[in-house]
Amino acid sequence: MSVEIGIIGGSGLYDMAELTGREERSIATPFGDPSGPYVLGTLGGKRVAFLSRHGVGHRILPSELNFRANIYGFKTLGVERLLSASAVGSLKEEYRPLDILVPDQFFDRTAGRISTFFGRGIAAHIAFAHPICATLSAIAANAAENVGATVHRGGTYINMEGPQFSTLAESKLYRSWGMDVIGMTNLQEAKLAREAEI
């Protein structure tokens, strides 16, 4: 049975206890091993596949993640919609700890990460002006508000290399550019999910 919804859990979201009928599935990919086994189950009546981005015990650094294998595994499972959760840093005072921001843009400050399935004789280009699914973003934001979370809709996620956090000078620069939050992982996932037509 295929799974239409995928969830990537980041720092602080290593498991989804609410999943029922759980089974683990390891998937071999042409790009190597994903971060770990996918946990399949039912959540709110929907079939879901969950992957802990950094692996069990948070053992994989952002720059070491095999983004291609992770996304390829979701595609193999039949995933059509992908939610990716991350702990991020706020670059604006109005975004307080425990608030949720659902971004609609990315800015790339990484270096040397593989963020495409193309190359090696396959040349292709994808539209990425609007990197986030507006429909899924609205569903996620509404669900978070319905359980009492403070939600901010829209904003720019600047993706830094890590694993070190920014210097104060860098953070001030990013704020002056109008960036909203800063993290280390979501951009490559968004690019590869777009290429995989998820």
C-alpha positions in Angstrom: 0.0 0.0 0.0 1.5 3.3 -1.0 1.9 6.2 1.4 0.8 9.7 0.2 2.1 11.8 3.0 5.8 12.0 4.1 7.1 13.8 7.2 10.7 14.6 7.9 11.5 15.3 11.5 14.3 17.5 12.5 16.0 18.5 15.8 13.5 17.7 18.5 11.2 15.5 16.3 12.8 12.1 16.2 9.7 10.0 16.4 6.0 10.3 16.0 4.4 8.4 18.9 0.9 9.1 17.5 1.5 6.7 14.5 -0.5 3.5 14.8 0.1 0.2 13.0 3.8 1.1 12.8 6.3 -0.7 10.6 9.8 0.2 9.7 11.0 0.0 6.1 14.6 0.3 5.0 15.0 1.4 1.4 18.1 1.0 -0.8 18.6 3.9 -3.2 20.9 4.5 -6.1 22.3 7.5 -4.1 23.2 5.5 -1.0 21.5 5.0 2.4 18.8 7.4 3.7 19.2 8.8 7.2 17.5 5.7 8.6 14.5 3.4 8.2 11.2 5.0 7.3 8.5 4.5 9.9 5.2 3.8 8.2 1.8 4.0 9.9 -1.5 5.7 10.2 -2.0 9.2 11.5 -5.4 10.8 11.6 -6.7 8.2 9.3 -4.0 8.9 6.7 -1.1 6.6 5.7 2.1 8.4 6.6 5.9 7.8 6.2 8.1 9.4 8.8 11.9 9.8 8.6 14.2 11.2 11.3 16.4 13.6 9.3 19.5 13.3 11.5 19.0 9.6 12.3 18.4 7.8 15.6 20.3 9.7 18.3 20.9 12.8 16.1 24.1 11.4 14.6 24.2 13.0 11.1 25.4 16.6 10.7 23.4 18.8 8.2 26.4 18.9 5.8 26.6 15.0 5.9 22.9 14.4 5.2 22.2 12.3 2.1 19.3 14.5 0.9 19.0 12.6 -2.4 18.6 9.2 -0.7 16.1 10.6 1.8 13.8 12.2 -0.9 14.3 9.2 -3.3 13.0 6.9 -0.5 9.9 9.0 0.0 9.2 8.9 -3.8 9.7 5.1 -3.8 7.0 4.8 -1.1 4.6 6.8 -3.3 4.7 10.0 -1.3 3.0 12.9 -3.0 3.0 15.5 -0.2 6.0 16.1 2.1 6.1 18.1 5.3 9.5 19.0 6.7 9.9 20.2 10.3 12.9 22.0 11.6 14.2 23.8 14.7 15.4 27.2 13.4 16.8 30.4 14.7 14.7 33.6 14.6 16.1 36.6 12.9 13.2 38.9 14.0 11.9 39.8 17.5 8.3 39.0 16.6 9.2 35.3 16.0 9.5 34.1 19.6 10.6 30.7 20.9 7.9 28.0 20.3 6.3 30.1 17.5 5.9 28.3 14.2 6.8 30.0 10.9 5.7 28.4 7.6 8.1 29.9 5.1 7.4 30.6 1.5 10.9 31.4 0.3 14.5 30.2 0.7 17.9 31.8 0.5 20.9 29.5 0.0 24.1 30.1 1.9 25.4 26.5 1.7 28.5 25.4 -0.2 29.1 22.1 -1.9 25.9 20.2 -1.1 24.4 18.0 -3.7 20.9 19.3 -4.3 19.9 17.8 -7.6 19.1 14.4 -9.1 20.3 15.7 -12.5 23.7 15.7 -14.0 26.0 12.9 -15.4 24.4 13.2 -18.8 20.9 14.3 -17.8 20.4 18.1 -18.1 17.2 19.5 -16.8 16.0 22.7 -15.1 13.1 23.2 -12.8 11.0 26.2 -11.8 11.8 27.2 -8.2 10.5 30.8 -7.9 7.8 29.5 -5.5 9.6 26.7 -3.6 6.8 25.8 -1.2 3.4 24.3 -1.9 0.9 27.0 -1.0 -2.0 24.5 -0.4 0.0 22.3 1.9 1.4 25.3 3.7 -2.1 26.6 4.4 -3.2 23.2 5.7 -0.2 23.0 8.0 -0.6 26.5 9.3 -4.3 26.0 9.9 -3.7 22.8 11.8 -1.0 24.4 14.0 -3.4 27.3 14.8 -6.2 24.9 15.6 -4.1 23.4 18.4 -3.2 26.8 19.8 0.2 27.5 18.3 1.3 31.0 17.3 1.8 30.7 13.6 3.4 33.1 11.1 2.5 32.6 7.5 5.2 33.3 4.9 8.8 34.4 5.3 12.2 33.6 4.1 14.3 30.8 5.5 18.0 31.3 5.0 19.8 28.0 4.8 23.3 28.1 6.2 26.0 25.4 6.0 26.5 24.7 9.7 27.1 22.8 11.9 28.3 26.1 13.6 25.7 28.8 14.2 26.2 32.2 12.7 28.5 34.9 14.1 26.7 38.0 15.4 28.0 39.9 12.4 26.5 37.3 10.0 23.1 37.3 11.8 23.0 41.1 11.7 23.7 41.0 7.9 20.9 38.4 7.4 18.5 40.6 9.3 19.4 43.6 7.2 18.6 41.5 4.1 15.1 40.8 5.5 15.6 37.2 6.3 13.1 35.7 8.8 14.5 32.5 10.2 17.8 30.6 9.8 18.3 26.8 9.6 20.6 24.2 8.1 18.5 21.7 6.2 15.3 22.5 4.5 16.4 24.1 1.2 18.0 20.9 -0.3 14.9 18.9 0.7 12.7 21.4 -1.1 14.8 21.4 -4.3 14.9 17.7 -4.5 11.2 17.2 -3.6 10.4 19.6 -6.5 12.6 17.6 -8.9 11.0 14.4 -7.7 7.5 16.0 -8.3 6.5 15.7 -4.7 
